[in-house]
Amino acid sequence: MRTRSEANRLITTIVVVVTMGALAFGYDTGVIAGALPFMQLPIAQGGLGLTPLTEGLVTSALVLGAAFGSLVCGMMADRFGRRDSLMALSVLFVIGAIGTAQAPSVAVMIAMRAVLGFAVGGASALVPMFISEMAPAGRRGRLVSQNEMMIVTGQLVAYTLNAGLAHFSESPSIWRTMLMIAAVPAVLLGVGLFFVPRSPRWLASQGRTDEARHVLELIRSTDQQVRHEMRAIYTAVDDDEEQIGWHQAFREVWVRRLLMLGIGLGFATQFTGVNAFMYFTPIILRQTGLGTEAALIATIGDGLVAVGATFAGIWMIGRFPRRVTLLGGLGGVVLAHLGLGATLLLLKGSVVESYVALGFILLALLFIQMMVSPLYWLLMSELFPMRARGVLTGLSVSSQWIFNATVAFLFPIFLHAIGPGTFFVFATINVLSFCFVARFLPETKGFSLEKLEAHLREHFSPDTAASEEPVDPAPLRIDRQADVT
């Protein structure tokens, strides 16, 4: 049995390795903003000659690939395991990075962006799931939230490297270097996973209980913790008996309700407008009269706020209930959208319009990245039962990517058609999201995954869900002292 410090170091190493997938996810979603202006150049000048149509196809190929990847990889994770599925994704990340960097034509670029998107979507589903199954219950929230930290860090790295490479290089083909850099975290992910054990909960679900116990002995510091978790895992495996497919997930009412909750949370997260701001901040600010160069610099500000807010979010997750944090974030987003819409409507033409508008954009991102996005990924890692975790997580995250694409497609259309009214529409949607979360999301903080599954089964079962009062999780909580390592 390892000492507490040794177990902590191993858990930390596992999280660092696995979140290389999240870093690649963030970099690949952010790098396209700097690469597109160069790819618009004619082929003879080092670009790909992108038109508005092909620019949209290149951009959206990753998002649509991610929707498919998260769905397929969720099923792969249940069959082949979380670690081995991530290894396969690391290969796809490398293929996608090299393929986009060397693409000789628009058609090849779109195909390689779709491959990259498949890997991004798969990582978005598997990384939080894998961490949640390795982490002690008392540290699960903060460790899983490292996933969101690495996503926004990857985006910030992409924005910063884009600006630096574009400034210091005179080559019109510098966009190929921008895209090639995405292979670095992918290689680190693939190599690092050889030194990471498989999920003990997945091993137990496959009947490999001796291996599951061995892994727990590596990542827990006392025999009591190992015995406690193994008993809970045995019970969960006996109850679940076998893995189920996505079509079977709809047969049980409580599982179906959990899936609807997961899809609803994805809608709420994306319709905060997070990616409307991450993708289109320069366009919004240019409408206020701000110059193009200044607007692009403001995009780096988006990345900086996102990273800082995620740091604060990780601190909050360890101290506040999930429901309270998410509801507070959605309330803040409503206020930020109302403020931004009012600014663009009432201060139009004013010398301070750009600065006030940027302030409300950054305020919205602060609430989203601190109190909404980290909670979404954490909840995706812990809501679903073991026998269908991969399938249900894949379906939910796939839906989230579809909502992402919907917002990215509709936002510029709405902004052109109704201007400031776009942000009042966002505010209204977020009020509805607030009501949805308040009505349907139970508290999940303080449970082991196995006890949380039992709690959610009771909460969402047909005979209790309609009349159930909010449940105090204390009677079902595990001994926190035994799980905080």
Secondary structure by P-SEA (a helix, b strand, c coil): cccaaaaaaaaaaaaaaaaaaaaaaaaaaccccccccccccccccccccccaaaaaaaaaaaaaaaaaaaaaaaaaaaaccaaaaaaaaaaaaaaaaaaaaacccaaaaaaaaaaaaaaaaaaaccaaaaaaaaccccaaaaaaaaaaaaaaaaaaaaaaaaaaaaaccccccaaaaaaaacaaaaaaaaaaaaaccccaaaaaaacaaaaaaaaaaaccccaaaaaaaaaaaaaaaaaaccccccccccccaaaaaaaaaaaaaaaaaaacaaaaaaccaaaaaaaacccaaaaaaaaaaaaaaaaaaaaaaaaaaacccaaaaaaaaaaaaaaaaaaaaaaaaccccccaaaaaaaaaaaaaaaaaacccaaaaaaaaacccccccaaaaaaaaaaaaaaaaaaaaaaaaaaaaacccaaaaaaaaaaaaaaaaaaccccccccccaaaaaaaaaaaaccccccccccccccccccccccccc
